[in-house]
Amino acid sequence: MDFTPTEEQAAARDLAARIFGDLSTPERLTAAGTDSDPELWKALCAAGLVGAVEELGLLGLVLLLEEQGRTTAQVPFASTCVYGLLAVAAHGSPEQRERLLPGIGDGSVVVCGAFPAQGGVRGTVTGGEQASAQGELTGTVPVVPWLRDATHVLVADDRRELWLTPVAEAARVEPVELTAPWSAGRLTLDGTPAERLGAKGAHLGAAGVHLGDQGDQGDQGDQLPSRPPTPSPYTDVLATARTAFAGLQAGVCAGSLARAVVHVNTREQFGRPLATRQAVQLRAADAHMDIEAIRVTAYEAAWRRDAGLPYATHALTAAWWASEAGLRVVHTGQHLHGGAGADLDHPVHRHFLWGRQLDAYLGCGGEVLQELGELIVSEEVQP
């Protein structure tokens, strides 16, 4: 395993760091309130960072999301790349890729995801053919992050099939405020027209890349016996999302700890900086190790997906660390700030809110751990 970024990935990461650092400042975040920052989104798209993710891969996206997390930038970057660009590139039909990917890359198409599937939406094929790409969706999704910013939403129905539908076609979109300012909404569908993502049962990527290690088998009569079974589109997109948002959590935690380090080095108590206290040093060191655990597990899962290797268990491992360790780190960041950490207007409080939101998004630590155990015991993959 070699997680060293390629020259292109490193250049994209550095560019993202500059853009986020320049435009996602505490002052601009305060002015935005709970809304996204359209100027920052335009800057990211104009720099080609959204479109570049198709070539940079999931590991490249994780590197970019770390930089977003450091500044808690309020843009639908993660959702558009995961539920839009990577999902369509991997599972969309040739026609869908040709039609949708250019708009996603230039930012005119913003995609969010109604994930994970909770059985609240029913998909019905129209046209009389079960293999048809056209259908209708009926049901309600209580919370969809970045729904208020999106032009399209990727919906997993009660059979875990993926449907893409324009937000404007939804019966109703109601604003929902989350712990973190993610422009979320409640999605109500009532016979809403939608298109299935790719042909039914198609589980290979755009270039025939083998994507994973479990789920629906599809027609694999022409596959080599040595190749592991491919995952369903839903399984792959969910694992991709968990890996990507673990990378975002690594950045959120790194930003929180960086602010705490500055604070304890400048704040003095009894004539000495707080950073000289052993208890403070140990707490910060534990937080650093937790961040490294989140980062390396996310890197491994992303690298394996890009390499066409099984990665379902690795994505769950990254998600567990992001939940459990991420929560510890953002609490440490607040704690080391003392009374200032309790100030709702202090920048470190934003990291706390994001860390708490990411802890539960796509499954909290206990849920993810149970899913990982069941996956191993099921013998669908080898531990």
C-alpha positions, 0 to 999 in steps of 0.5 A: 500500500502506498498512500503517497499522493500523486503529483496531480493529487498534491497539486489539487490538495494545495489549490483547495487549501488556498481557496478554502483558506482564503474564502472560508474565513470565520467572518464569512462563515458568520455572515453565511449563517446556516446557508452555503457560500455560493461565491466559494462554490463558484471558486471551487468549480472555476478552479476545476476541482469538482470536475478533477475528482473523476481523475483524482479518484476517491483518494484525491477526493479524501485529500480535498475534503480534509482541506474543506474540513479544516475550515468547515467550509459551507459548500456541497462539495462532498455530496456533489462529488460522492452522490453525483460525479463518482456515482454517475461515473461508476454506475451511470449509463454511457448516455447518463455520463455524457449528459450529467458529468459536464454539468456536475464538473462545472457546478451547474448540477449540484447533487445530494444524496438521500442516504442511507436507505431507510425504506421510506421511498418506493420506486416504480418502473414506468414504461412496462419494462422492469429494465427501464431506466424511467420510473416514479418515486413515492415516499418521504426522506426526513433529512437530506443534507444539502437538499436546499442547494441541490438541483438533483438528489440521488435516492435509494428506494426500499429495494436499494436501487438508485434513482436520480431525480431533479429536486424541482420535481419533488412534491415538497422540500421543507427546510431542516436545520441540523447540528451542522449548517448543511442546508438540509431539507425534508424531501417528499416525493409523490409520483415524482419522475426519476431515472434509474442510475445505470441499467438494472443490475449493472455493477461495473464502473465506467471503464469496467473497473472492478469496484468491490467485494459484496452485494448483488452479483448480477450476470458474472458468467464472463468474469474470471473465477479469481475476481471477487464479486462486484457490489451493488451500486447502492453498496458501492456508493454508500461505502464511497460516501463513508470513506469520503466523509471520514476524510472530511471528519479528519479535516474537521478534527485537524482544524479543531486541534490546530486551533487548540494548539494555538490557544494553549501556546498563547494562553498563560496560567500562573505565568506559564503557557497552558501548553507546558502542562503535562495534562494538556500535552497528553490530551492533545497527543491523544487527539493527534493519534485519533486524527491519524487513525481516521486519516490512515483508515480513510486513505486505505479505503479510498486507495483500495477502491481506486485500485479496484480492490475489495474495500467494504470492510475498510470503508466501515473501519474508516467510518467507525474511526471517524465516528468514535475518534472524531467525537473525542477530538472535537470534545478535546478541542473545546475542552482545551479552549476552556471557557472560550470553547463554550462560546457559540461564536468562537471558530472552534465551536463550528468544528464541534458542531461538524464533528458531532454531525459527522459522528452520526451521519451514515451511521454512528459508531455502534451501528457501523461496528455492528454492520462490520461484524455482520459483514465478516460473520456472513462470510461474504468477505474474509476478515 
